[in-house]
Structures are given as C-alpha cells and as structure tokens.
Amino acid sequence: MRTVIVGAGLVGLTTAASLRLIGHEVIVLEHAPQVRAAGAGIALWPNALRELDTLGVGDDVRRMGKTVDAWFFDAAGHPMRAAGYDPAVHQLLMVPRPDLNNLLADTFGRDRIRLGTHVTGFTEYDTHVEVHLADGAPLRADLLIGADGVYSDVRAALEPGSTAVKHAGNYAWRAVLPSGDERPEGTFVTIGPARTRGGYTRVTQGRTMWWVAQFDAGELVGSKRDRALRRARNVAESGWHDELLEMIAATPEESILENQIMLVPELRRWTTDRVALIGDAAHGLSPHIAAGGTLGIEDAGVLRAELASGSATAASLARYESARRVRFEQVREHSAAVEHANGAAESAERYAAFTHWMITTTPTT
C-alpha cells in the first residue's frame, strides 16, 4: 500500500515508521525546509514508550531523556501529591523534542521525507487519492494521513470550517538552557495565583527546560522575557523558584518560545475511505495535561493495528476513528477538570486521576 503522510513532526514520523513495519510504502511530506520540532521538551508516558519500543527506538529515547518523579507545588514550594496511586502515575520521561524528532527521522529514513512541500488539498477516488501540491504534479496514493498539527492543511480539505481556534487567554512561555545549579530533580508543576503554572525540569544530561503558562493571561506587554517573568513571579513566593526567575532572566529573547494556545474544534469526522487525521490534526488540545505527544503516538499504534487487520482500508480507518473518538471524549473531560482545579492539591489529585486512567486504559496494539 502506498501511503502519503503530511507532517514530519513527532506523530507523523512515528506513524511513518510504524506503517513501514506492516509493509506500507510510505512517503512523508513536510512544508518546512528541514526536519524540525516546534517546542522545547516533551513528556512521554509509558504508553508512548511501548509504541517506540515496537519501532526499536525505545531504549534510545530513554537514554536521551530524563525520568521525572513528578510533584505538584504551591507558590511557596510546599510539595503535594495524590495518594493511593501506583508510582508509575507520577513518573514520566522528559525528552528534548528536537533530538527525538531527529531520531525518528533517521529511523524512518530521511530519503523518504520530502521537505519544502506544501500540500494544498486532495481529491479522493474509489481506487486512490490524489494529493495536491502547491508546486508540482499531484501525488497518487492508496492512503493519505494528515499529521500536520493544529493548523492542518489536510483537515482543512477534509472538514472545511475546522480552523483551529484560540483557547482564549491561554499562553505559554518556555526555553531550554544549559543546566546550572538549580535543583536537579526540578519543580515539575507549581500552581500559583491568577491561574498561573510554571516550573522547570531536566530534559537530558546538562540541559534544563523552564516553562510558564497562564490561563486568562490578560494584556501582553513588554518583551517575551518580561511577559514570562511577570507570570513566573506568581509561582515564586518566599524564595521558592528564585532559580526559575534567574533562568528566565538569563534566556536570550530569541530563544524564548511564546505561544497562544490553539485548540482544534470537535470534528464531524476524522476519516474518509482513504484519508485519516492523526495527532493534533484530529484532536489538538491545550498542553497543560502534558500528554498530547503521548496520545498522538497512541493514535499511530491503533492506526497500524487496524490497517494490519486484513480489512478493507475504509473499514480499518472507520474502526480507528471510532476507537480514538471515544477515548478523546474522556481526555477532554480530564483536561477540563485539570484546567479548572482549585489550587495545587486539587490539581495534583485531578492530574493523577488523568494519568492513572490514561496509563491503565492504553489500547492493546
């Protein structure tokens, strides 16, 4: 089966490598001029690592990352954790996103990735799908997969009017710096007033990621560094997080990532007979639950399992969509519960409930 995947990010490359395992002839189209990853670090939970083990790169990913034993803190640094859960609920692997993307590109094969290629739409026929390009003749494929994120061109063609929308007032700031004398165990998530969250964590040996985010962030004034520092002070009382403030102050302006969080509206459909959306293209949510990448990797495993079942492509895609839509109805409920938690203790409880559910209900692929 000839499969075209749009998007050479984490989910697109994972899906590409995964489908090659079942004999697909896969080509990946990427709009950017190089394989790159937007973002600093990414959290991977055990369900994602199992899929990466299937691809043969799980141990490499573990070596490049840093295991985090996660605690929640209030703005004065008092630690909090939900009791009564298996320790795995509180443990994740932080990985530098660019390093992970490069590993996946090498695993899949860079010669199968076409860079600087803008997909403008597709035409679906009974026997194949034609992928339209801004520059060049259409590509003919048996299957088209849109893994091109919240601003997906494939989604725009599949479901007109599905443009990503702002999660009003929800902004995030982050950067990766050489590690210094900050606590090597990090501060994972500190919950402060004015709906602010922030912290820092090692993402690999010698590199630390800091981040700050706020719901209802209000007017943004000053430089990116000024805006990040203003929010960071909400999670830095009584000397707690002085090192976070120092890291932000020391970060070059051009190294700070600032994002208005965008959401993908709930879609009428994720698939047709020969086209499927996957990852954020299908269900992009706010990153405050730190599981978007993990759940997108889960998508890839479920899609591979369905396509390997021997059923017709249309039936396989329909089963993939049905299973993932049901799961994401629950993800959205957990995400809203965490977003609206009142303080650090309630945040810890609701987040543990989410990660316990996610890990213990992982689909078998």
PAGUMAR-26909 format. One line per field, with one value per residue (C-alpha): residue in three letters; x, y, z; residue number from 1. Coordinates in Angstrom, 3 decimals. Each point is the difference from the previous one (the first is absolute). Layout:
! PAGUMAR-26909
rest <- c(ALA_...)
c1 <- c(X_...)
c2 <- c(Y_...)
c3 <- c(Z_...)
nr <- c(NUM_...)
This chain:
! PAGUMAR-26909
rest <- c(MET_ARG_THR_VAL_ILE_VAL_GLY_ALA_GLY_LEU_VAL_GLY_LEU_THR_THR_ALA_ALA_SER_LEU_ARG_LEU_ILE_GLY_HIS_GLU_VAL_ILE_VAL_LEU_GLU_HIS_ALA_PRO_GLN_VAL_ARG_ALA_ALA_GLY_ALA_GLY_ILE_ALA_LEU_TRP_PRO_ASN_ALA_LEU_ARG_GLU_LEU_ASP_THR_LEU_GLY_VAL_GLY_ASP_ASP_VAL_ARG_ARG_MET_GLY_LYS_THR_VAL_ASP_ALA_TRP_PHE_PHE_ASP_ALA_ALA_GLY_HIS_PRO_MET_ARG_ALA_ALA_GLY_TYR_ASP_PRO_ALA_VAL_HIS_GLN_LEU_LEU_MET_VAL_PRO_ARG_PRO_ASP_LEU_ASN_ASN_LEU_LEU_ALA_ASP_THR_PHE_GLY_ARG_ASP_ARG_ILE_ARG_LEU_GLY_THR_HIS_VAL_THR_GLY_PHE_THR_GLU_TYR_ASP_THR_HIS_VAL_GLU_VAL_HIS_LEU_ALA_ASP_GLY_ALA_PRO_LEU_ARG_ALA_ASP_LEU_LEU_ILE_GLY_ALA_ASP_GLY_VAL_TYR_SER_ASP_VAL_ARG_ALA_ALA_LEU_GLU_PRO_GLY_SER_THR_ALA_VAL_LYS_HIS_ALA_GLY_ASN_TYR_ALA_TRP_ARG_ALA_VAL_LEU_PRO_SER_GLY_ASP_GLU_ARG_PRO_GLU_GLY_THR_PHE_VAL_THR_ILE_GLY_PRO_ALA_ARG_THR_ARG_GLY_GLY_TYR_THR_ARG_VAL_THR_GLN_GLY_ARG_THR_MET_TRP_TRP_VAL_ALA_GLN_PHE_ASP_ALA_GLY_GLU_LEU_VAL_GLY_SER_LYS_ARG_ASP_ARG_ALA_LEU_ARG_ARG_ALA_ARG_ASN_VAL_ALA_GLU_SER_GLY_TRP_HIS_ASP_GLU_LEU_LEU_GLU_MET_ILE_ALA_ALA_THR_PRO_GLU_GLU_SER_ILE_LEU_GLU_ASN_GLN_ILE_MET_LEU_VAL_PRO_GLU_LEU_ARG_ARG_TRP_THR_THR_ASP_ARG_VAL_ALA_LEU_ILE_GLY_ASP_ALA_ALA_HIS_GLY_LEU_SER_PRO_HIS_ILE_ALA_ALA_GLY_GLY_THR_LEU_GLY_ILE_GLU_ASP_ALA_GLY_VAL_LEU_ARG_ALA_GLU_LEU_ALA_SER_GLY_SER_ALA_THR_ALA_ALA_SER_LEU_ALA_ARG_TYR_GLU_SER_ALA_ARG_ARG_VAL_ARG_PHE_GLU_GLN_VAL_ARG_GLU_HIS_SER_ALA_ALA_VAL_GLU_HIS_ALA_ASN_GLY_ALA_ALA_GLU_SER_ALA_GLU_ARG_TYR_ALA_ALA_PHE_THR_HIS_TRP_MET_ILE_THR_THR_THR_PRO_THR_THR)
c1 <- c(0.000_1.356_-0.564_0.656_0.372_-0.124_2.108_3.491_-0.587_-0.067_-3.299_0.555_3.418_-1.169_-2.920_2.284_2.416_-2.891_-1.729_3.248_-0.020_-3.114_1.313_-1.293_1.998_0.039_1.016_-0.135_-0.653_1.178_-0.739_3.081_3.416_1.434_-1.063_-0.530_-2.097_-1.894_0.417_2.579_-0.624_-2.735_-1.416_-0.303_-1.996_0.316_-2.694_2.057_3.227_-1.598_-0.733_3.531_1.268_-1.975_1.894_3.296_0.972_-1.389_3.371_1.538_-2.793_0.459_3.721_-0.556_-2.576_-0.322_-2.458_-2.044_-1.610_-2.749_-1.268_-2.333_0.893_-1.778_1.561_1.961_1.513_-2.053_-0.005_-3.265_-0.831_-3.177_0.165_-1.108_1.360_2.651_3.355_-0.164_-2.793_2.527_2.933_0.621_2.905_0.959_1.699_1.393_-2.459_2.515_2.179_-3.015_-1.115_3.455_0.110_-3.381_1.026_3.094_-2.046_-2.535_2.585_0.703_0.060_-3.756_-0.743_-0.744_0.751_-1.327_-3.160_-3.304_-3.155_-2.999_-2.693_-0.982_-2.482_-1.314_-1.031_-1.356_3.398_2.490_0.534_1.861_1.957_0.174_3.232_0.637_2.968_-0.089_-2.251_-2.396_1.204_-2.042_-0.413_-2.174_-0.178_0.528_0.673_-0.101_2.485_0.551_-1.057_-2.567_0.349_-0.499_-0.442_-1.343_-2.666_-0.951_-0.697_-1.681_-2.193_-0.400_-0.610_2.102_2.644_1.733_-1.355_1.683_-0.267_-0.809_2.639_2.038_3.694_3.211_3.670_2.938_3.643_2.845_3.262_3.250_-0.577_1.406_-0.241_-3.797_-1.511_0.732_-3.353_-1.769_-3.302_-2.321_-3.194_-0.481_-3.526_-0.239_-2.658_-1.646_-0.275_3.761_2.134_3.712_3.127_3.135_1.393_3.070_-0.748_3.347_3.455_1.164_-3.165_-2.960_-3.355_-1.884_-3.599_-2.755_-3.635_-3.131_-3.686_-1.719_3.403_-1.402_1.863_3.502_2.441_3.769_2.404_-0.542_2.416_-1.941_-3.264_1.418_1.586_-3.223_-1.859_2.875_-0.181_-3.455_1.662_2.958_-0.808_2.394_3.104_-1.621_0.908_2.684_1.928_-2.972_0.020_3.769_-0.277_-2.650_2.004_3.073_-1.798_0.663_-3.171_0.265_0.170_-3.313_-2.992_-3.275_-3.237_-3.658_-1.525_-2.196_-2.689_-1.419_-3.809_-1.797_-0.330_-2.897_2.420_3.692_0.030_-1.394_0.521_3.631_0.904_0.644_0.976_2.324_1.508_-0.644_-1.446_-2.959_-0.226_2.431_-0.556_1.640_3.438_-0.698_-0.577_3.448_-1.254_-0.670_3.081_-0.623_-3.609_1.035_2.502_-2.856_-1.984_2.806_-0.062_-3.772_0.048_2.740_-1.905_-3.200_1.746_1.781_-3.277_-0.610_-3.180_-0.641_1.650_-3.307_-1.121_3.381_-0.073_-3.568_0.964_3.045_-2.156_-2.693_2.474_1.952_-3.043_-1.338_3.359_0.280_-3.431_1.454_3.283_-1.951_-1.846_3.256_1.614_-2.845_0.144_3.729_-0.396_-2.632_1.587_0.168_3.574_2.936_-1.570_-3.064_2.182_2.130_-3.077_-1.602_3.232_0.716_-3.536_0.671_3.399_-1.293_-2.902_2.236_2.632_-2.378_-2.340_2.661_-1.271_1.740_1.725)
c2 <- c(0.000_3.430_2.446_3.743_1.620_3.773_1.359_-0.998_0.676_-2.483_-1.647_0.053_-1.656_-2.511_-0.931_-0.260_-2.356_-1.971_-0.575_-1.107_-2.871_-1.373_0.411_3.402_1.976_3.338_3.496_2.959_3.536_2.904_3.654_1.268_0.004_-2.335_-2.611_2.007_-0.026_2.949_-0.013_-0.688_-3.247_-2.597_-2.314_-3.667_-2.432_-3.826_-0.444_2.077_-1.804_-3.378_1.120_1.361_-3.378_-1.602_2.240_-1.092_3.434_-0.107_-0.501_2.815_2.319_-0.949_0.712_3.456_0.991_0.487_-1.852_2.436_-0.963_2.578_2.052_2.964_3.057_3.081_3.405_-0.219_-3.353_-2.366_-3.428_-1.810_-3.325_-2.036_-3.070_-3.531_-0.345_-2.244_1.864_-0.207_2.572_2.585_-0.924_1.176_0.401_3.515_0.024_2.887_0.241_0.865_-2.997_-2.318_1.295_-0.546_-3.552_-0.795_1.540_-2.202_-3.055_0.527_1.071_3.588_-0.963_-0.679_3.525_2.741_3.392_3.357_-1.650_1.771_-2.110_2.026_-2.676_-3.348_-1.697_-3.386_-2.686_-3.513_-1.557_2.626_3.511_2.826_2.343_3.521_1.961_3.722_-0.681_-3.123_-2.714_-1.773_-3.104_-3.140_-2.172_-2.715_1.784_3.593_0.811_3.539_0.292_3.701_1.379_2.500_2.065_-3.106_0.530_-3.538_0.718_3.209_-2.017_-2.873_2.124_3.598_2.495_-1.916_2.686_-0.129_2.483_1.901_-1.398_3.511_1.501_-3.223_0.730_-1.918_1.008_-2.425_-0.532_-2.480_1.134_-1.632_-1.366_1.987_-0.346_-0.286_-3.017_-2.979_-1.585_3.066_1.474_-1.603_2.029_2.846_1.413_3.686_2.683_1.583_-3.434_-0.187_-3.137_-0.413_-1.922_-1.515_-3.460_-1.642_-1.278_-1.722_0.026_3.607_1.642_1.402_1.192_2.785_0.817_2.341_0.041_1.862_-0.309_3.393_1.618_3.452_2.673_-0.930_2.893_0.241_-2.522_-3.756_-0.173_2.710_-1.819_-3.318_1.544_1.747_-3.320_-1.870_2.291_-1.482_-3.372_1.350_0.926_0.198_-0.940_-2.966_0.020_2.668_-2.209_-0.022_3.787_-0.021_-2.465_2.092_3.191_-1.692_-1.381_1.872_1.554_-1.918_-3.325_0.480_-1.735_1.822_-1.592_0.875_-3.421_-1.159_-2.676_-2.171_0.081_-3.312_-1.309_-1.624_-2.623_-0.923_-2.402_-0.798_-3.226_0.897_2.963_0.210_2.677_-0.873_1.764_3.717_0.250_-2.004_1.015_2.749_0.965_2.324_-1.287_0.463_-3.772_-0.699_-2.998_1.172_-1.675_-3.200_-0.221_0.743_-2.864_-2.151_1.010_-1.357_-3.398_-0.323_1.036_-2.533_-2.782_0.740_0.226_-3.290_-1.790_-1.089_2.029_2.433_3.383_1.823_-2.417_0.201_3.792_0.028_-2.271_2.159_3.119_-1.595_-1.239_3.252_2.262_-1.910_0.300_3.711_0.729_-1.099_1.831_3.241_-0.585_-0.563_3.004_2.285_-1.389_0.733_3.454_1.034_-1.571_2.303_0.165_-2.375_-2.781_-0.317_0.275_-2.904_-2.125_0.659_-0.460_-3.324_-1.121_0.855_-1.702_-3.095_-0.251_0.613_-2.563_-2.739_0.257_0.074_-1.878_-3.250_0.233)
c3 <- c(0.000_-0.955_2.860_0.073_3.422_0.281_2.846_1.166_3.677_2.859_-0.945_-3.749_0.221_2.610_-2.252_-3.021_1.748_1.464_-3.348_-1.610_2.512_-1.699_-3.523_-1.051_-2.524_1.830_-1.034_2.397_-1.237_2.156_-0.713_1.875_-1.680_2.632_2.522_3.133_3.125_1.390_3.743_2.662_1.827_-0.137_2.668_-0.923_2.108_0.019_-2.661_-2.454_0.868_-0.737_-3.558_-0.383_1.250_-2.832_-2.422_1.545_1.351_3.535_1.670_-2.059_1.104_3.652_-0.250_-1.496_2.630_3.731_2.231_2.087_3.291_-0.129_2.910_0.090_2.078_1.192_-0.605_3.277_-0.964_2.159_-1.751_-0.695_-1.573_-0.335_2.231_-0.766_-3.532_-1.505_-0.223_-3.825_0.094_1.193_-2.251_-3.529_-2.366_-1.085_-3.393_-2.069_-2.858_-2.764_0.916_-0.048_-3.386_-1.459_1.355_-1.552_-3.335_-0.057_1.005_-2.762_-2.591_-0.982_-3.674_0.307_1.290_-2.542_1.558_-1.130_-1.329_0.585_-0.232_-1.133_0.048_-1.446_-2.300_1.016_-2.473_0.437_-0.663_1.218_1.307_-1.746_2.268_-1.403_0.374_-0.303_-2.252_-2.141_-1.311_2.374_1.817_-0.343_3.106_1.457_3.354_1.169_3.657_1.357_2.854_-0.569_3.358_1.167_-3.196_-2.182_-3.736_-0.319_2.626_-1.796_-3.159_1.823_2.242_-1.258_2.791_2.523_0.468_3.381_2.543_2.806_3.510_1.098_2.265_0.265_-0.655_0.637_0.122_0.057_-0.889_0.446_1.584_1.120_3.505_2.892_3.762_0.097_1.738_-2.267_0.937_-1.399_1.097_-2.586_0.551_2.430_0.224_0.836_0.154_-3.042_-1.665_-0.519_-0.242_-0.436_0.823_-1.416_-0.620_-1.465_-3.482_-0.499_1.516_0.290_-1.347_1.920_-1.298_1.771_-0.750_1.157_-1.081_0.911_-0.719_-0.352_-0.504_-0.711_-1.925_-1.160_0.421_-0.234_-1.484_0.064_2.932_1.845_-0.594_1.199_3.090_0.951_0.039_1.637_3.023_0.675_0.649_1.987_3.596_2.955_-1.966_-1.706_-3.673_0.184_-2.417_-2.395_-0.029_-0.545_-2.895_-1.738_0.513_-1.498_-3.076_-3.254_-1.325_-3.269_1.873_1.808_-1.566_0.571_-1.143_0.007_0.598_-2.854_0.101_-2.755_0.146_0.331_-3.526_-1.801_-1.331_0.150_-2.954_-3.415_-1.935_-0.830_2.207_3.749_2.488_2.857_3.011_0.468_-3.503_1.310_3.644_0.993_3.647_2.496_1.056_3.725_0.364_-1.532_-1.954_-3.555_-1.432_1.919_-1.169_-3.584_0.156_1.304_-3.094_-2.167_1.704_-0.278_-3.666_-0.774_1.755_-1.899_-3.382_0.706_0.764_-3.586_-0.365_-2.808_0.506_0.496_2.704_1.756_0.031_1.302_2.925_0.756_0.093_2.131_2.615_0.225_0.123_3.000_1.747_-0.702_1.385_3.340_-0.588_-0.446_3.271_1.875_-1.684_1.097_3.539_0.280_-1.536_2.529_3.084_3.014_1.248_0.098_2.073_-2.223_-3.106_1.244_0.668_-3.372_-1.917_1.691_-0.840_-3.640_-0.273_1.842_-2.438_-3.036_0.975_1.172_-2.998_-2.722_-3.081_-0.827_-3.377)
nr <- c(1_2_3_4_5_6_7_8_9_10_11_12_13_14_15_16_17_18_19_20_21_22_23_24_25_26_27_28_29_30_31_32_33_34_35_36_37_38_39_40_41_42_43_44_45_46_47_48_49_50_51_52_53_54_55_56_57_58_59_60_61_62_63_64_65_66_67_68_69_70_71_72_73_74_75_76_77_78_79_80_81_82_83_84_85_86_87_88_89_90_91_92_93_94_95_96_97_98_99_100_101_102_103_104_105_106_107_108_109_110_111_112_113_114_115_116_117_118_119_120_121_122_123_124_125_126_127_128_129_130_131_132_133_134_135_136_137_138_139_140_141_142_143_144_145_146_147_148_149_150_151_152_153_154_155_156_157_158_159_160_161_162_163_164_165_166_167_168_169_170_171_172_173_174_175_176_177_178_179_180_181_182_183_184_185_186_187_188_189_190_191_192_193_194_195_196_197_198_199_200_201_202_203_204_205_206_207_208_209_210_211_212_213_214_215_216_217_218_219_220_221_222_223_224_225_226_227_228_229_230_231_232_233_234_235_236_237_238_239_240_241_242_243_244_245_246_247_248_249_250_251_252_253_254_255_256_257_258_259_260_261_262_263_264_265_266_267_268_269_270_271_272_273_274_275_276_277_278_279_280_281_282_283_284_285_286_287_288_289_290_291_292_293_294_295_296_297_298_299_300_301_302_303_304_305_306_307_308_309_310_311_312_313_314_315_316_317_318_319_320_321_322_323_324_325_326_327_328_329_330_331_332_333_334_335_336_337_338_339_340_341_342_343_344_345_346_347_348_349_350_351_352_353_354_355_356_357_358_359_360_361_362_363_364_365)
